[in-house]
Amino acid sequence: MLPTHQLRILVATQPVDFRKGHDGLAALVQSMLEEDPFTGTVFVFRAKRADRLKILFWDGSGLVMAYKRLEETTFTWPAIRDGVMTLNRAQFEALFAGLDWRRVKAL
């Protein structure tokens, strides 16, 4: 689903309203994160409930949004604070799988 080229992955550390769709999340990227949602950067959003995430990225022809809810556990999130943090692809894949991304180190 994600592009295979060099990825920039940003995680919004504040929970967002999960009723937002493509346009609402793109507006948050511009206003809250001060980023351009149409660059191919992957933006990860968390809900107040730690078992949900949404991903937004531009694939070159449109905005793609994915939603994931874990059934038996929760995602490992950074501390809630203002701003954004960067993950590498391996850390993102661990987060998306429901694993502790903090244990993933670059070789």
NORSULNOR-V819852 format. One record per residue. N is the residue number from 1. RES is the residue in one small letter. SS is DSSP state (A for helix, B for strand, O for the rest). D_LAST is the distance of its C-alpha to the last C-alpha in Angstrom with 1 decimal. Layout:
# NORSULNOR-V819852
{{N | RES | SS | D_LAST} {N | RES | SS | D_LAST}}
This chain:
# NORSULNOR-V819852
{{1 | m | O | 24.3} {2 | l | O | 21.7} {3 | p | O | 21.5} {4 | t | O | 19.0} {5 | h | O | 18.6} {6 | q | O | 16.3} {7 | l | O | 16.9} {8 | r | O | 17.8} {9 | i | B | 18.1} {10 | l | B | 20.5} {11 | v | B | 21.8} {12 | a | B | 25.3} {13 | t | O | 25.6} {14 | q | O | 29.3} {15 | p | O | 30.7} {16 | v | O | 32.7} {17 | d | O | 35.8} {18 | f | O | 34.8} {19 | r | O | 38.1} {20 | k | O | 36.7} {21 | g | O | 36.1} {22 | h | A | 34.5} {23 | d | A | 36.8} {24 | g | A | 36.6} {25 | l | A | 32.8} {26 | a | A | 32.8} {27 | a | A | 35.4} {28 | l | A | 33.2} {29 | v | A | 30.3} {30 | q | A | 32.8} {31 | s | A | 34.6} {32 | m | O | 32.3} {33 | l | O | 28.9} {34 | e | O | 30.6} {35 | e | O | 28.5} {36 | d | O | 29.8} {37 | p | O | 29.4} {38 | f | O | 30.0} {39 | t | O | 27.0} {40 | g | O | 24.6} {41 | t | O | 22.6} {42 | v | B | 22.0} {43 | f | B | 23.9} {44 | v | B | 23.6} {45 | f | B | 26.6} {46 | r | B | 27.5} {47 | a | O | 31.0} {48 | k | O | 32.8} {49 | r | O | 32.3} {50 | a | O | 28.7} {51 | d | O | 28.8} {52 | r | B | 28.9} {53 | l | B | 26.9} {54 | k | B | 27.7} {55 | i | B | 25.7} {56 | l | B | 27.3} {57 | f | B | 26.3} {58 | w | B | 28.3} {59 | d | O | 27.8} {60 | g | O | 30.1} {61 | s | O | 33.3} {62 | g | O | 33.3} {63 | l | B | 31.7} {64 | v | B | 29.9} {65 | m | B | 29.9} {66 | a | B | 28.5} {67 | y | B | 29.4} {68 | k | B | 28.0} {69 | r | B | 29.7} {70 | l | O | 28.4} {71 | e | O | 31.3} {72 | e | O | 30.6} {73 | t | O | 28.0} {74 | t | O | 26.7} {75 | f | O | 23.6} {76 | t | O | 21.6} {77 | w | O | 22.5} {78 | p | O | 21.9} {79 | a | O | 25.1} {80 | i | O | 27.9} {81 | r | O | 28.6} {82 | d | O | 29.5} {83 | g | O | 26.9} {84 | v | B | 23.7} {85 | m | B | 20.0} {86 | t | B | 17.1} {87 | l | B | 14.5} {88 | n | O | 11.6} {89 | r | A | 12.4} {90 | a | A | 10.5} {91 | q | A | 12.2} {92 | f | A | 15.4} {93 | e | A | 15.5} {94 | a | A | 15.3} {95 | l | A | 18.0} {96 | f | A | 20.1} {97 | a | O | 20.0} {98 | g | O | 21.3} {99 | l | O | 18.4} {100 | d | O | 17.2} {101 | w | A | 14.6} {102 | r | A | 14.2} {103 | r | A | 12.4} {104 | v | O | 9.5} {105 | k | O | 6.4} {106 | a | O | 3.8} {107 | l | O | 0.0}}
